[in-house]
Amino acid sequence: MSYDPSSKIQDYQVFGEFGDVNPSITDSSTYTFLNPATMKEIFTHEIEGCFLYSRHWNPINKYLSRALAALEDTEMAQVTASGMAAISATILQLCQQGDEIVSSHTIYGGTYALFKNFLPRLGIKVNFVHTASKDEVEAAINERTRVIYCESISNPLLEVADIPTLAEIAHRHSIKLVVDNTFSPMILSPARLGADIVIHSLTKFINGTSDCVAGCICASEEFIHRLTDVNSGACMLLGPVLDSLRSASILKNLHSLHIRMQKHSANALYLARRFSELGIKTHYPGLETHKDYALITRLMNEGFGYGGMLVIDVGDEATADRLMQKMQEEKVGYLAVSLGYFKTLFSPPGNSTSSEIPKEEQREMGISSGMIRLSVGLDNDIERTYRRIYHCLETLGIIK
């Protein structure tokens, strides 16, 4: 039976201090106590409705965290100041010197740089594999492995992770499966498919307005309490606290996420089909020609489509650069990194969001210099948008 995460958000209600339909924003870094005993007690364990210091928790971050836990159907969640903070805190909570991680080879460039360049400085080794290959994953696991890491829909190649299979492998070896679900909120529910920890960059689709940077970790109550422990918690001690004003803004935007994801997906599918008809190499999991079409169709929640991200390959870097510049001039959208905005954003992944990955490794992964990654916007008339793109393609001689 398909799961409807939007119903969980619809049923999540919070009343403000004065009965507000939007919860009151507590603009405070520290909180007062009526007696010293309660202050002493909260240093040892969380007390419901009682707050100590905003680096630990504050009311609006607690409200947003609960809403995100409802979205991903986990026991709890923790918000952070960025998606990378969510990834870093999670990994550093799970791993220590001498431990190892098995990671998908196609991941966001920032995550790749953290795994390849930074974690080894702490004595943590990352083994990059094709997570679509069960044999490769199994072969990379040893007694020091603590985590299998993947993206539900990978950046930028839009490969779909077989989360149930990876979860079975992880749990058989008593290790954690961590899934970055940034590209597919509501479309995929990794925790329901077996993932232990689900991460998001809230900056992207969940917030949807490109006006803040934020992240979250959705997991068990036990793991979130570990993250916020005053003595050993990565979120508590590294301090990636999200500002309360931004947290309140994201909470409001979360309630329209289901509508936005439906429109992002419908528009992306329309463009993907039209590009394919033109003979342009197109990566989009909603196309029946995509290698993971059957997999995502089996795993996805009904009603939200296949996502708002698509990739086209126009052959070479110079052609891609000319096309992106022309599309911006023709008001198709913006030449900009990031994704999930209400306007279409496009960028060359090999020289932007995947630039941390060496060129030879990009080629091995299948990232070419002619690729353009599009985060398709909420355009009401997507056919008009397509006509503008078609004009750009024709003017530049990409199609005849």
C-alpha positions as CSV (number, residue, x, y, z in Angstrom):
1,M,0.0,0.0,0.0
2,S,1.4,3.4,-1.0
3,Y,2.4,5.7,1.8
4,D,1.1,9.4,1.8
5,P,3.6,11.5,3.7
6,S,1.6,14.6,2.9
7,S,-1.2,13.3,5.3
8,K,1.3,13.3,8.2
9,I,2.2,16.9,7.5
10,Q,-1.5,17.9,7.2
11,D,-2.2,16.3,10.6
12,Y,0.7,17.9,12.3
13,Q,-0.7,20.9,14.3
14,V,1.2,23.3,16.5
15,F,-0.4,26.2,18.3
16,G,1.5,29.4,19.1
17,E,1.8,30.9,22.6
18,F,-1.4,32.9,22.0
19,G,-3.3,30.4,20.0
20,D,-1.5,31.4,16.8
21,V,-2.0,29.1,13.8
22,N,1.8,29.7,13.1
23,P,3.8,28.8,16.2
24,S,5.4,31.7,18.0
25,I,9.1,32.3,17.2
26,T,11.2,32.3,20.4
27,D,13.9,34.7,19.6
28,S,16.2,33.8,22.4
29,S,19.6,32.1,22.9
30,T,19.0,31.0,26.5
31,Y,16.1,30.2,28.7
32,T,15.3,30.9,32.4
33,F,14.5,28.3,35.1
34,L,12.2,28.7,38.1
35,N,14.5,26.7,40.3
36,P,18.1,25.4,40.2
37,A,17.1,21.8,40.4
38,T,15.4,21.8,37.0
39,M,18.5,23.4,35.5
40,K,20.7,20.7,36.9
41,E,18.3,18.0,35.7
42,I,18.1,19.2,32.1
43,F,21.9,18.8,31.8
44,T,21.5,15.1,32.3
45,H,18.4,14.4,30.2
46,E,15.8,16.1,28.0
47,I,12.7,17.4,29.8
48,E,9.6,17.9,27.6
49,G,8.7,21.5,27.1
50,C,11.8,22.7,28.9
51,F,14.6,24.4,27.1
52,L,18.2,25.2,28.2
53,Y,20.1,26.9,25.4
54,S,19.4,27.2,21.6
55,R,22.5,25.3,20.6
56,H,20.7,22.3,22.1
57,W,17.1,22.9,21.3
58,N,14.7,25.8,21.0
59,P,10.9,25.7,20.6
60,I,10.7,26.4,16.9
61,N,13.5,24.0,15.9
62,K,11.7,21.4,18.0
63,Y,8.5,22.0,16.0
64,L,10.2,21.8,12.7
65,S,12.1,18.7,13.7
66,R,8.8,17.0,14.7
67,A,7.3,17.9,11.3
68,L,10.3,16.5,9.5
69,A,10.1,13.3,11.5
70,A,6.5,13.0,10.4
71,L,7.5,13.6,6.8
72,E,10.0,10.8,6.9
73,D,8.0,8.6,9.3
74,T,10.9,8.4,11.8
75,E,10.7,8.7,15.6
76,M,12.6,12.0,15.8
77,A,14.6,14.5,13.8
78,Q,17.2,17.2,14.4
79,V,17.5,20.3,12.3
80,T,21.0,21.7,11.4
81,A,22.4,24.8,9.8
82,S,23.1,23.1,6.4
83,G,22.8,19.8,4.6
84,M,26.5,19.3,5.0
85,A,26.3,19.9,8.7
86,A,23.6,17.1,8.8
87,I,25.9,14.7,6.9
88,S,29.0,15.6,8.9
89,A,27.3,15.3,12.3
90,T,25.7,12.0,11.4
91,I,29.0,10.5,10.2
92,L,31.0,11.8,13.1
93,Q,28.4,10.4,15.6
94,L,28.6,7.0,13.9
95,C,32.3,6.7,13.2
96,Q,35.6,7.2,14.9
97,Q,39.3,6.7,14.1
98,G,39.8,3.3,12.4
99,D,36.3,2.9,11.2
100,E,35.2,2.6,7.6
101,I,32.3,3.7,5.4
102,V,31.0,2.1,2.2
103,S,29.6,4.9,0.0
104,S,28.0,5.2,-3.4
105,H,30.5,6.5,-6.0
106,T,28.0,9.0,-7.3
107,I,27.2,11.5,-4.6
108,Y,27.1,15.3,-4.3
109,G,30.5,16.8,-4.7
110,G,30.6,18.3,-1.2
111,T,29.8,15.0,0.3
112,Y,32.5,13.4,-1.9
113,A,35.1,16.0,-0.7
114,L,34.2,15.3,2.9
115,F,34.5,11.6,2.4
116,K,37.6,11.6,0.2
117,N,39.6,14.5,1.6
118,F,38.5,15.3,5.1
119,L,37.5,12.1,6.9
120,P,40.9,10.4,6.3
121,R,42.5,13.2,8.4
122,L,40.4,11.8,11.3
123,G,41.4,8.2,10.5
124,I,38.1,7.3,8.9
125,K,38.3,5.5,5.5
126,V,35.7,5.6,2.8
127,N,35.4,2.9,0.2
128,F,33.5,4.1,-2.9
129,V,31.5,1.4,-4.8
130,H,28.7,1.0,-7.3
131,T,25.9,0.5,-4.8
132,A,23.7,-0.9,-7.6
133,S,26.0,-3.9,-7.4
134,K,25.2,-6.1,-4.3
135,D,28.5,-7.9,-4.8
136,E,30.6,-4.7,-4.7
137,V,28.8,-3.5,-1.6
138,E,29.3,-6.9,0.2
139,A,33.0,-7.1,-0.9
140,A,33.7,-3.6,0.6
141,I,32.3,-4.5,4.1
142,N,34.7,-5.6,6.8
143,E,34.7,-5.7,10.6
144,R,35.6,-2.0,10.7
145,T,32.6,-0.9,8.5
146,R,30.1,1.2,10.4
147,V,28.0,2.8,7.6
148,I,26.6,2.3,4.1
149,Y,25.9,5.7,2.6
150,C,23.9,6.6,-0.6
151,E,21.6,9.1,-2.1
152,S,18.1,8.0,-2.8
153,I,18.3,9.7,-6.2
154,S,21.9,10.5,-6.9
155,N,23.5,13.8,-7.8
156,P,23.9,14.4,-10.7
157,L,23.3,11.2,-12.6
158,L,19.8,10.5,-11.1
159,E,20.6,6.9,-10.4
160,V,18.1,5.3,-8.0
161,A,19.3,3.4,-4.9
162,D,17.8,0.0,-4.1
163,I,17.2,1.0,-0.5
164,P,15.6,-2.3,0.6
165,T,18.5,-4.3,-0.7
166,L,21.1,-2.0,0.9
167,A,19.2,-2.1,4.1
168,E,19.2,-5.9,4.1
169,I,22.9,-5.9,3.6
170,A,23.6,-3.3,6.3
171,H,21.4,-4.9,8.9
172,R,22.8,-8.4,8.2
173,H,26.3,-6.9,9.0
174,S,24.9,-4.8,12.0
175,I,25.8,-1.5,10.4
176,K,23.7,1.6,9.6
177,L,22.3,2.6,6.3
178,V,22.3,6.4,5.9
179,V,20.4,7.8,2.9
180,D,20.4,11.4,1.6
181,N,16.9,12.0,0.4
182,T,17.4,15.7,-0.8
183,F,16.3,15.0,-4.4
184,S,13.1,13.1,-3.6
185,P,11.2,14.3,-0.5
186,M,7.7,12.7,-0.4
187,I,8.5,10.7,-3.6
188,L,10.6,8.2,-1.6
189,S,10.4,7.4,2.1
190,P,13.8,5.7,2.9
191,A,13.0,4.9,6.5
192,R,10.0,3.0,5.4
193,L,12.2,1.1,3.0
194,G,14.7,0.1,5.6
195,A,17.1,3.1,6.0
196,D,18.2,3.8,9.6
197,I,19.0,7.5,9.1
198,V,17.6,9.9,6.5
199,I,19.3,13.2,5.7
200,H,18.1,16.3,3.8
201,S,19.4,19.6,2.6
202,L,16.4,21.6,3.6
203,T,17.8,24.4,1.4
204,K,16.5,22.6,-1.6
205,F,12.9,21.3,-2.3
206,I,11.7,21.2,1.3
207,N,12.2,24.9,1.8
208,G,11.7,25.7,-1.9
209,T,12.5,29.4,-2.0
210,S,16.3,29.5,-2.1
211,D,16.5,32.0,0.7
212,C,18.2,30.0,3.4
213,V,20.6,27.1,4.1
214,A,19.6,24.3,6.4
215,G,19.6,20.6,6.9
216,C,18.1,17.8,8.9
217,I,18.7,14.3,10.3
218,C,15.6,12.0,10.6
219,A,16.2,8.9,12.7
220,S,15.3,6.9,15.8
221,E,14.8,8.6,19.2
222,E,17.9,6.9,20.5
223,F,20.1,8.3,17.7
224,I,18.8,11.9,17.9
225,H,19.4,11.8,21.7
226,R,22.9,10.7,21.0
227,L,23.4,13.7,18.6
228,T,22.2,16.2,21.2
229,D,23.9,14.7,24.2
230,V,25.7,17.5,26.1
231,N,28.8,15.4,26.7
232,S,29.2,13.5,23.4
233,G,26.7,14.6,20.8
234,A,28.0,15.8,17.4
235,C,25.1,18.3,17.0
236,M,25.5,19.6,20.5
237,L,29.3,19.9,20.5
238,L,29.9,21.0,16.8
239,G,27.2,23.5,17.1
240,P,25.4,23.5,13.7
241,V,22.3,25.2,15.1
242,L,19.6,26.6,12.7
243,D,18.4,30.1,13.3
244,S,14.9,30.2,14.7
245,L,13.6,32.7,12.2
246,R,14.7,30.5,9.3
247,S,13.3,27.4,11.0
248,A,9.9,29.1,11.2
249,S,10.0,30.0,7.5
250,I,10.9,26.4,6.5
251,L,8.1,25.0,8.7
252,K,5.6,27.2,6.8
253,N,6.9,26.2,3.4
254,L,6.8,22.5,4.4
255,H,3.0,22.5,4.2
256,S,3.0,23.2,0.5
257,L,5.7,20.6,-0.3
258,H,3.3,18.0,-1.7
259,I,1.8,20.5,-4.2
260,R,5.2,21.7,-5.3
261,M,6.7,18.2,-5.7
262,Q,3.7,17.3,-7.9
263,K,4.3,20.3,-10.1
264,H,8.1,20.0,-10.2
265,S,7.7,16.4,-11.3
266,A,5.0,17.0,-13.9
267,N,7.1,19.7,-15.5
268,A,10.3,17.7,-15.4
269,L,8.6,14.7,-17.0
270,Y,7.2,16.8,-19.8
271,L,10.6,18.3,-20.6
272,A,12.3,15.0,-20.4
273,R,9.9,13.4,-22.8
274,R,10.3,16.3,-25.3
275,F,14.1,16.3,-25.1
276,S,14.1,12.5,-25.7
277,E,11.9,13.0,-28.8
278,L,14.5,15.5,-30.1
279,G,17.2,12.8,-29.7
280,I,18.9,14.7,-26.9
281,K,20.5,12.3,-24.4
282,T,18.3,12.7,-21.3
283,H,18.7,11.3,-17.8
284,Y,15.3,11.2,-15.9
285,P,14.1,8.3,-13.7
286,G,10.5,8.9,-15.0
287,L,11.4,7.9,-18.5
288,E,10.8,4.2,-19.3
289,T,14.2,4.1,-21.0
290,H,16.0,5.0,-17.7
291,K,17.8,2.0,-16.3
292,D,16.2,2.5,-12.8
293,Y,12.6,3.2,-14.0
294,A,11.2,-0.1,-12.8
295,L,13.0,0.2,-9.5
296,I,11.8,3.7,-8.6
297,T,8.3,2.9,-9.8
298,R,8.3,0.0,-7.3
299,L,9.7,2.0,-4.4
300,M,8.0,5.4,-4.8
301,N,5.0,6.8,-3.1
302,E,2.1,7.4,-5.5
303,G,1.0,10.8,-6.5
304,F,4.2,12.9,-6.3
305,G,5.8,11.9,-9.7
306,Y,9.5,11.1,-10.3
307,G,11.1,14.3,-9.2
308,G,12.0,17.8,-10.5
309,M,15.6,17.0,-11.5
310,L,16.7,16.1,-15.0
311,V,20.0,16.0,-16.9
312,I,20.7,16.5,-20.6
313,D,23.9,15.9,-22.4
314,V,24.6,18.2,-25.4
315,G,28.0,16.7,-26.3
316,D,30.7,19.1,-25.1
317,E,31.4,21.8,-22.6
318,A,31.4,24.7,-25.0
319,T,28.0,23.8,-26.4
320,A,26.6,23.3,-22.8
321,D,27.9,26.8,-21.8
322,R,26.4,28.5,-24.8
323,L,23.1,26.8,-24.2
324,M,22.9,27.7,-20.5
325,Q,23.7,31.3,-21.3
326,K,21.1,31.4,-24.0
327,M,18.5,29.9,-21.8
328,Q,19.1,32.5,-19.2
329,E,18.8,35.3,-21.8
330,E,15.5,33.8,-23.1
331,K,14.1,33.7,-19.5
332,V,13.9,30.0,-19.2
333,G,15.5,30.3,-15.7
334,Y,18.8,31.0,-14.0
335,L,22.3,29.8,-14.5
336,A,22.8,28.9,-10.9
337,V,23.7,26.0,-8.7
338,S,21.3,24.5,-6.1
339,L,17.9,23.1,-6.8
340,G,14.3,23.1,-5.6
341,Y,13.6,26.7,-6.4
342,F,10.3,27.8,-7.9
343,K,12.1,29.0,-11.0
344,T,14.2,26.6,-13.2
345,L,17.9,26.5,-12.3
346,F,20.6,25.0,-14.5
347,S,24.3,24.3,-14.1
348,P,27.1,22.1,-15.5
349,P,27.6,19.5,-12.8
350,G,31.1,18.6,-13.8
351,N,32.3,22.2,-13.2
352,S,30.0,23.1,-10.3
353,T,28.2,20.8,-7.9
354,S,30.5,17.8,-8.8
355,S,33.7,19.8,-9.3
356,E,35.3,18.4,-6.2
357,I,35.4,15.0,-8.0
358,P,38.5,14.7,-10.2
359,K,37.8,14.7,-13.9
360,E,39.1,11.1,-14.4
361,E,36.7,9.9,-11.7
362,Q,33.9,12.0,-13.3
363,R,34.4,10.2,-16.6
364,E,34.4,6.8,-14.8
365,M,31.1,7.7,-13.2
366,G,29.6,8.9,-16.5
367,I,29.6,12.6,-15.8
368,S,30.5,14.3,-19.1
369,S,31.5,17.8,-19.9
370,G,28.4,18.3,-22.0
371,M,26.0,17.7,-19.2
372,I,23.5,20.3,-18.0
373,R,21.6,19.6,-14.7
374,L,18.2,21.2,-14.6
375,S,16.1,21.8,-11.5
376,V,12.8,22.3,-13.2
377,G,10.6,25.0,-11.7
378,L,6.9,25.5,-11.1
379,D,6.1,27.1,-14.4
380,N,2.4,27.1,-15.0
381,D,2.8,26.8,-18.8
382,I,5.6,24.3,-19.2
383,E,4.9,24.0,-23.0
384,R,5.8,27.7,-23.3
385,T,9.0,27.0,-21.4
386,Y,9.8,24.1,-23.7
387,R,9.2,26.4,-26.8
388,R,11.8,28.8,-25.4
389,I,14.3,26.0,-24.8
390,Y,13.6,24.6,-28.3
391,H,14.3,28.1,-29.7
392,C,17.6,28.1,-27.8
393,L,18.5,24.7,-29.1
394,E,17.6,25.6,-32.7
395,T,19.4,29.0,-32.6
396,L,22.6,27.3,-31.5
397,G,22.4,24.6,-34.0
398,I,22.1,21.8,-31.4
399,I,19.0,20.6,-33.2
400,K,18.1,21.1,-36.8
